[in-house]
């Protein structure tokens, strides 16, 4: 059995293994798929812009991963706020009954429904071997997220935990925002340019130009068939509400 209707704010493989088969990817553009999609993307684009400005002073390189500064601390906080905002949006718009005081245990449910730990993000022109990041990979082993821990530590006790606001944690937090957007909207940025226009990258790297056209992203290829989409969007879109909701209350963290 495959899924005959898409879930809100949820991008998944189709039964043929692609994410964009035919014109069926257009379900992500439907107004009832997500509320204010472009605002979440815009917040990320502003974060990406500021990160690229930081690269003028801190080279994207392995040797700089332990570097920390007030600027990195500020961007780390912004990135993690966006992580929380995206997680809450997915949960709430799918009817999650816990509408307030959501915590990491709630957000972690998205790993099962969106395969966040399987996403990879490549940082262009990185010097060294750590330029491809998997910010949610610890969740696959039941571990906590170091960059999110650093965010909480520095938020509540900046003076004692300031050194936790490292370049590495900032990079991973920013990549985490991108993963969450990709897991909802694939590579659609909801701008005025022609959709599906992406920048081609190196051959056979298995990645696509991501939202924002700077990072590259590898989408999960590990969806079991029963969790893949298989629907006729041209017919489905005629319905008043063509989407299903994920029952997050039944999803274990």
Rosetta blueprint (number, residue, H / E / L):
1 X L
2 X L
3 X E
4 X L
5 X L
6 X L
7 X E
8 X L
9 X L
10 X L
11 X L
12 X L
13 X L
14 X E
15 X L
16 X L
17 X L
18 X L
19 X L
20 X L
21 X L
22 X L
23 X L
24 X H
25 X H
26 X H
27 X H
28 X H
29 X H
30 X L
31 X L
32 X L
33 X L
34 X L
35 X L
36 X L
37 X H
38 X H
39 X H
40 X H
41 X H
42 X H
43 X H
44 X H
45 X H
46 X H
47 X H
48 X H
49 X H
50 X H
51 X H
52 X H
53 X H
54 X H
55 X L
56 X L
57 X L
58 X L
59 X L
60 X L
61 X E
62 X H
63 X H
64 X H
65 X L
66 X L
67 X L
68 X E
69 X L
70 X H
71 X H
72 X H
73 X H
74 X H
75 X H
76 X H
77 X H
78 X H
79 X H
80 X H
81 X H
82 X H
83 X H
84 X H
85 X H
86 X H
87 X H
88 X H
89 X H
90 X H
91 X H
92 X H
93 X H
94 X L
95 X L
96 X L
97 X L
98 X L
99 X L
100 X L
101 X L
102 X L
103 X L
104 X H
105 X H
106 X H
107 X H
108 X L
109 X H
110 X H
111 X H
112 X H
113 X H
114 X H
115 X L
116 X H
117 X H
118 X H
119 X L
120 X E
121 X E
122 X E
123 X L
124 X L
125 X L
126 X L
127 X E
128 X L
129 X L
130 X L
131 X L
132 X E
133 X E
134 X L
135 X L
136 X L
137 X H
138 X H
139 X H
140 X H
141 X H
142 X L
143 X L
144 X L
145 X L
146 X H
147 X H
148 X H
149 X H
150 X H
151 X H
152 X H
153 X H
154 X H
155 X H
156 X H
157 X L
158 X H
159 X H
160 X H
161 X H
162 X H
163 X H
164 X H
165 X L
166 X E
167 X H
168 X H
169 X H
170 X H
171 X H
172 X H
173 X H
174 X H
175 X H
176 X H
177 X H
178 X H
179 X H
180 X H
181 X H
182 X H
183 X H
184 X H
185 X H
186 X L
187 X L
188 X L
189 X L
190 X L
191 X L
192 X L
193 X L
194 X L
195 X L
196 X L
197 X L
198 X L
199 X L
200 X L
201 X L
202 X L
203 X L
204 X L
205 X L
206 X L
207 X L
208 X E
209 X E
210 X L
211 X L
212 X L
213 X L
214 X L
215 X L
216 X E
217 X E
218 X E
219 X L
220 X L
221 X L
222 X L
223 X L
224 X L
225 X H
226 X H
227 X H
228 X L
229 X E
230 X L
231 X L
232 X L
233 X H
234 X H
235 X H
236 X H
237 X L
238 X L
239 X L
240 X L
241 X L
242 X L
243 X L
244 X E
245 X L
246 X L
247 X L
248 X H
249 X H
250 X H
251 X L
252 X L
253 X L
